[in-house]
């Protein structure tokens, strides 16, 4: 929104030319200089006011628009954190490193990095180099009254259009032009989930008819490194049969 005032009478710039107009900043006389200063200051004030919740709302709208425009399996968001934080900030891109994980992420490495597992046995192989969640889970959670967006549950890669939970152990996911991840296990929901939003734990980890926990996130290791960005394609390559469903390992 810009406020423009009509200048009714001719005004003279220091060049001596008589001009009438709508307050464009091409005059150098004192009166016009003051007028232009107020217009510019007003415009800057409006820009400065569009912060906080407004910016978050616009970001959410842009992401929703991108998701709704997807017709094939794709990466919706990528996230990483150098610290052991519950949520991971969204990134423009992440680099996957073969046998290691997400470059610079706290959970990357050949050996386990999850603090509980490190305390138990720091020599265990790291089957959790990359954490993935399908964005359809967020649709379900938000429909139940929660507010969850990509990266907020600690995943590195958020996908759309592929049922990660239905894929068998050993499935390869090609992400973008180069990177390939092998799915290894289901991820156990962290106890911090209820601290993040009360009641979220039960919503994320349902139980089946036999009261077994139904986990809603998967883990993987990096077979081939490469850059992964939002909008990248996801190509699913199933392992040789017989297939074995993904399970929680440790």
C-alpha positions as CSV (number, residue, x, y, z in Angstrom):
1,X,0.0,0.0,0.0
2,X,1.4,3.4,-1.0
3,X,0.0,6.8,-0.2
4,X,0.3,9.3,-3.0
5,X,-0.8,12.9,-2.7
6,X,-1.8,15.0,-5.7
7,X,0.1,18.2,-5.9
8,X,-2.4,20.7,-7.3
9,X,-0.2,23.8,-8.1
10,X,3.0,24.0,-10.2
11,X,6.1,23.6,-8.1
12,X,9.5,24.7,-9.2
13,X,12.7,22.7,-8.8
14,X,16.1,24.3,-8.5
15,X,16.5,23.7,-12.2
16,X,13.8,26.4,-12.7
17,X,11.3,24.1,-14.6
18,X,7.6,24.2,-13.5
19,X,6.3,20.7,-12.8
20,X,3.0,19.3,-11.6
21,X,2.7,15.7,-10.6
22,X,2.0,13.0,-8.1
23,X,4.9,13.3,-5.7
24,X,7.5,11.4,-7.6
25,X,10.9,11.9,-6.0
26,X,12.5,13.9,-8.9
27,X,12.3,17.3,-7.3
28,X,15.1,18.8,-5.2
29,X,13.3,21.9,-3.8
30,X,12.9,22.1,0.0
31,X,9.1,21.5,-0.1
32,X,9.3,18.6,-2.5
33,X,12.3,17.2,-0.6
34,X,10.3,17.1,2.6
35,X,7.3,15.6,0.8
36,X,9.4,12.8,-0.7
37,X,11.0,12.1,2.6
38,X,7.6,11.5,4.2
39,X,6.4,9.3,1.3
40,X,9.6,7.2,1.5
41,X,9.4,7.0,5.3
42,X,5.8,6.0,5.2
43,X,6.5,3.2,2.7
44,X,9.5,1.9,4.8
45,X,7.3,1.9,7.8
46,X,4.8,-0.4,6.1
47,X,7.6,-2.7,5.0
48,X,9.0,-2.9,8.5
49,X,5.6,-3.7,9.9
50,X,5.3,-6.9,7.8
51,X,7.3,-9.1,10.2
52,X,6.8,-11.8,12.9
53,X,3.5,-13.6,12.4
54,X,2.9,-12.1,9.0
55,X,6.2,-13.4,7.7
56,X,5.5,-16.8,9.2
57,X,2.0,-16.8,7.7
58,X,3.4,-16.0,4.3
59,X,6.0,-18.7,4.6
60,X,3.3,-21.2,5.4
61,X,1.2,-20.1,2.5
62,X,4.1,-20.4,0.1
63,X,4.9,-23.9,1.4
64,X,1.3,-24.9,1.1
65,X,1.1,-23.6,-2.4
66,X,4.3,-25.6,-3.4
67,X,2.9,-28.8,-1.8
68,X,-0.4,-28.5,-3.5
69,X,1.3,-28.1,-6.8
70,X,3.2,-31.4,-6.6
71,X,1.9,-34.2,-8.7
72,X,4.8,-36.7,-8.4
73,X,6.7,-37.9,-5.3
74,X,9.0,-35.0,-4.2
75,X,11.0,-33.4,-1.5
76,X,9.0,-30.7,0.3
77,X,11.6,-29.4,2.7
78,X,15.1,-30.1,4.0
79,X,16.4,-29.4,7.5
80,X,19.5,-29.7,9.6
81,X,20.9,-28.7,12.9
82,X,24.5,-28.8,14.2
83,X,23.1,-29.2,17.8
84,X,20.9,-31.9,19.3
85,X,17.8,-29.8,19.1
86,X,14.3,-31.2,19.0
87,X,13.4,-29.3,15.8
88,X,15.7,-28.7,12.9
89,X,15.7,-25.3,10.9
90,X,14.7,-25.5,7.3
91,X,17.5,-25.0,4.8
92,X,17.7,-24.0,1.2
93,X,19.6,-27.3,0.6
94,X,21.5,-30.0,2.4
95,X,24.5,-32.1,1.3
96,X,24.3,-35.8,1.9
97,X,27.7,-37.5,2.5
98,X,28.1,-41.2,1.7
99,X,28.2,-43.4,4.8
100,X,27.9,-40.3,7.1
101,X,24.6,-38.5,6.7
102,X,23.7,-34.8,6.4
103,X,26.8,-32.6,6.4
104,X,27.0,-30.6,9.6
105,X,24.0,-32.3,11.2
106,X,24.3,-33.5,14.8
107,X,23.2,-37.0,13.9
108,X,25.6,-37.6,11.1
109,X,28.4,-40.1,11.5
110,X,29.4,-43.7,10.9
111,X,28.7,-44.5,14.6
112,X,25.5,-43.7,16.5
113,X,25.0,-40.1,17.5
114,X,21.7,-40.3,19.4
115,X,22.7,-39.4,22.9
116,X,20.8,-42.3,24.5
117,X,22.4,-44.8,22.2
118,X,25.8,-43.3,22.6
119,X,25.5,-43.9,26.3
120,X,24.5,-47.5,25.8
121,X,27.1,-48.4,23.1
122,X,29.0,-45.7,21.2
123,X,30.4,-48.3,18.7
124,X,27.0,-49.2,17.2
125,X,26.7,-48.5,13.5
126,X,24.6,-45.4,12.8
127,X,21.4,-46.5,11.1
128,X,19.9,-43.0,11.7
129,X,22.1,-40.9,9.5
130,X,19.0,-39.3,7.8
131,X,15.5,-38.9,9.3
132,X,12.5,-38.7,7.0
133,X,8.8,-37.8,7.5
134,X,6.1,-37.6,4.9
135,X,4.2,-34.3,4.9
136,X,0.9,-36.2,4.9
137,X,1.5,-36.8,8.6
138,X,1.4,-33.0,9.2
139,X,-1.9,-32.9,7.3
140,X,-3.3,-35.4,9.7
141,X,-1.9,-33.7,12.8
142,X,-3.0,-30.2,11.8
143,X,-6.5,-31.6,11.0
144,X,-6.6,-32.7,14.7
145,X,-5.8,-29.2,15.9
146,X,-2.0,-29.3,16.2
147,X,0.3,-27.0,14.4
148,X,3.3,-28.8,12.9
149,X,5.4,-27.8,9.9
150,X,8.4,-29.5,8.2
151,X,11.5,-29.8,10.4
152,X,9.7,-29.2,13.6
153,X,9.7,-32.9,14.5
154,X,13.4,-33.1,13.9
155,X,13.4,-34.7,10.4
156,X,16.0,-33.9,7.8
157,X,13.9,-34.6,4.7
158,X,10.2,-34.0,4.4
159,X,8.5,-35.8,1.4
160,X,5.2,-35.7,-0.4
161,X,3.5,-38.3,-2.5
162,X,5.2,-41.4,-1.3
163,X,4.1,-43.7,1.6
164,X,7.4,-44.0,3.4
165,X,5.8,-46.2,6.1
166,X,4.7,-48.8,3.6
167,X,8.1,-49.3,2.0
168,X,10.2,-52.4,2.9
169,X,13.6,-52.4,4.7
170,X,16.4,-51.8,2.2
171,X,14.3,-49.6,-0.2
172,X,16.5,-47.0,-2.0
173,X,15.2,-43.5,-2.5
174,X,16.9,-41.4,-5.1
175,X,16.6,-37.8,-4.2
176,X,17.2,-35.2,-6.9
177,X,20.0,-35.8,-9.4
178,X,22.4,-37.9,-7.4
179,X,21.7,-38.7,-3.7
180,X,20.5,-42.1,-2.7
181,X,19.3,-43.2,0.7
182,X,18.6,-46.7,1.9
183,X,15.8,-47.1,4.4
184,X,16.9,-48.9,7.5
185,X,14.3,-48.6,10.3
186,X,11.3,-46.8,11.8
187,X,12.0,-44.0,14.2
188,X,10.8,-44.2,17.7
189,X,8.9,-41.0,18.7
190,X,10.9,-38.9,21.2
191,X,9.5,-38.2,24.7
192,X,10.1,-34.5,24.1
193,X,7.2,-34.5,21.6
194,X,4.6,-33.8,24.4
195,X,6.8,-31.0,25.7
196,X,6.7,-29.4,22.3
197,X,2.9,-29.7,22.0
198,X,0.8,-31.5,24.6
199,X,-0.9,-34.6,23.3
200,X,1.2,-34.8,20.2
201,X,2.9,-38.0,21.3
202,X,-0.3,-40.1,21.1
203,X,-1.2,-38.5,17.8
204,X,2.2,-39.3,16.3
205,X,2.4,-42.8,17.7
206,X,-0.9,-44.5,17.2
207,X,-1.6,-48.1,18.4
208,X,-3.0,-50.9,16.3
209,X,-5.6,-53.4,17.3
210,X,-3.1,-55.4,19.3
211,X,-1.9,-52.2,21.1
212,X,1.4,-52.2,19.3
213,X,2.9,-48.7,18.6
214,X,2.5,-47.6,15.0
215,X,5.5,-45.4,14.3
216,X,5.2,-42.6,11.7
217,X,8.8,-41.7,10.7
218,X,11.6,-43.6,9.0
219,X,15.4,-43.5,9.1
220,X,18.1,-44.3,6.5
221,X,21.7,-44.3,5.6
222,X,23.4,-42.5,2.7
223,X,24.5,-44.8,-0.1
224,X,25.4,-42.0,-2.6
225,X,26.0,-38.4,-1.6
226,X,24.7,-35.3,-3.3
227,X,22.8,-32.1,-2.8
228,X,19.1,-32.3,-1.9
229,X,16.7,-29.3,-2.3
230,X,13.0,-28.7,-1.8
231,X,11.2,-29.7,-5.1
232,X,13.6,-32.5,-5.9
233,X,12.1,-35.7,-7.2
234,X,11.9,-38.9,-5.1
235,X,12.4,-42.1,-7.1
236,X,11.6,-45.4,-5.2
237,X,13.6,-48.5,-5.9
238,X,12.4,-51.6,-4.0
239,X,14.9,-54.3,-2.9
240,X,14.8,-57.9,-4.1
241,X,12.0,-60.0,-2.7
242,X,11.2,-61.3,-0.1
243,X,10.4,-57.9,1.3
244,X,10.5,-57.2,5.1
245,X,8.6,-54.3,6.6
246,X,10.4,-51.5,8.3
247,X,10.7,-52.0,12.0
248,X,12.0,-50.2,15.0
249,X,15.5,-51.5,15.6
250,X,16.9,-49.5,18.6
